[in-house]
């Protein structure tokens, strides 16, 4: 199993992609700490689950990551999935949306990564995988705030990869297109869902980036587009 014995923290772990990531990483042999702003769902299965965490708060993020590392006996990987989406034009929308998406999509990745760095360096083969977006490369109308925040995730990935490349930690990001979730199907009922990328497919790519096989990959922004 690709992640046998690895200790992985996943943020945004109770959402569609986060839950799939927890399941896939566990099946690959990892012990997973699931972290989310929401309360722990009934029946949620992970080595440890930590709910009600505002990861945009640096102190809360540090407390949660330290608790995850303590529960797992260390930390070998961090997957920053916490995020949200808004479609809103600038003319008809609110400037506050830009602040919201920055806070949820980018700041949470910053705070969690900063908190995890000492643990990942100590592991000797640390991994960070972030979730950017295909829209960060070219934004459509109504996607400005979202694309800007996800572009920030991409730049964070590149800068942190350079910062940590001589300390035994790799930092990469995936760039999904539309993800096949219940929420996206409800929002776009006429779309061809078969063309979208699934949470399981994304999780498989993330598992590779967390694994020893990806030890030479850092600073990469990997498109995972399905057939969009």
SULZI-V661846 format. One record per residue. N is the residue number from 0. RES is the residue in three letters. SS is DSSP state (H for helix, E for strand, - for the rest). Layout:
n=(N;N)
res=(RES;RES)
ss=(SS;SS)
This chain:
n=(0;1;2;3;4;5;6;7;8;9;10;11;12;13;14;15;16;17;18;19;20;21;22;23;24;25;26;27;28;29;30;31;32;33;34;35;36;37;38;39;40;41;42;43;44;45;46;47;48;49;50;51;52;53;54;55;56;57;58;59;60;61;62;63;64;65;66;67;68;69;70;71;72;73;74;75;76;77;78;79;80;81;82;83;84;85;86;87;88;89;90;91;92;93;94;95;96;97;98;99;100;101;102;103;104;105;106;107;108;109;110;111;112;113;114;115;116;117;118;119;120;121;122;123;124;125;126;127;128;129;130;131;132;133;134;135;136;137;138;139;140;141;142;143;144;145;146;147;148;149;150;151;152;153;154;155;156;157;158;159;160;161;162;163;164;165;166;167;168;169;170;171;172;173;174;175;176;177;178;179;180;181;182;183;184;185;186;187;188;189;190;191;192;193;194;195;196;197;198;199;200;201;202;203;204;205;206;207;208;209;210;211;212;213;214;215;216;217;218;219;220;221;222;223;224;225;226;227)
res=(UNK;UNK;UNK;UNK;UNK;UNK;UNK;UNK;UNK;UNK;UNK;UNK;UNK;UNK;UNK;UNK;UNK;UNK;UNK;UNK;UNK;UNK;UNK;UNK;UNK;UNK;UNK;UNK;UNK;UNK;UNK;UNK;UNK;UNK;UNK;UNK;UNK;UNK;UNK;UNK;UNK;UNK;UNK;UNK;UNK;UNK;UNK;UNK;UNK;UNK;UNK;UNK;UNK;UNK;UNK;UNK;UNK;UNK;UNK;UNK;UNK;UNK;UNK;UNK;UNK;UNK;UNK;UNK;UNK;UNK;UNK;UNK;UNK;UNK;UNK;UNK;UNK;UNK;UNK;UNK;UNK;UNK;UNK;UNK;UNK;UNK;UNK;UNK;UNK;UNK;UNK;UNK;UNK;UNK;UNK;UNK;UNK;UNK;UNK;UNK;UNK;UNK;UNK;UNK;UNK;UNK;UNK;UNK;UNK;UNK;UNK;UNK;UNK;UNK;UNK;UNK;UNK;UNK;UNK;UNK;UNK;UNK;UNK;UNK;UNK;UNK;UNK;UNK;UNK;UNK;UNK;UNK;UNK;UNK;UNK;UNK;UNK;UNK;UNK;UNK;UNK;UNK;UNK;UNK;UNK;UNK;UNK;UNK;UNK;UNK;UNK;UNK;UNK;UNK;UNK;UNK;UNK;UNK;UNK;UNK;UNK;UNK;UNK;UNK;UNK;UNK;UNK;UNK;UNK;UNK;UNK;UNK;UNK;UNK;UNK;UNK;UNK;UNK;UNK;UNK;UNK;UNK;UNK;UNK;UNK;UNK;UNK;UNK;UNK;UNK;UNK;UNK;UNK;UNK;UNK;UNK;UNK;UNK;UNK;UNK;UNK;UNK;UNK;UNK;UNK;UNK;UNK;UNK;UNK;UNK;UNK;UNK;UNK;UNK;UNK;UNK;UNK;UNK;UNK;UNK;UNK;UNK;UNK;UNK;UNK;UNK;UNK;UNK)
ss=(-;-;-;-;-;-;E;E;E;E;E;-;-;-;-;H;H;H;H;H;H;H;H;H;H;H;H;-;-;-;E;E;E;E;E;-;-;-;-;-;-;-;-;-;-;-;-;E;E;E;-;-;-;-;-;-;-;H;H;H;H;H;H;H;H;H;H;H;H;H;H;H;-;-;-;-;E;E;E;E;-;-;-;-;-;-;-;-;-;-;-;-;-;-;H;H;H;H;H;H;H;H;H;H;H;H;H;H;H;H;H;H;H;H;H;H;H;H;H;H;H;H;H;-;-;E;E;E;E;E;E;-;-;H;H;H;-;-;-;-;-;-;-;H;H;H;H;H;H;H;H;H;H;H;H;H;H;H;H;H;H;H;H;H;-;-;-;-;E;E;E;E;E;E;E;E;-;-;E;E;-;H;H;H;H;H;H;-;-;-;-;-;H;H;H;-;E;E;H;H;H;H;H;H;H;H;H;H;H;H;-;H;H;H;-;-;-;-;-;-;E;E;E;E;-;-;-;-)
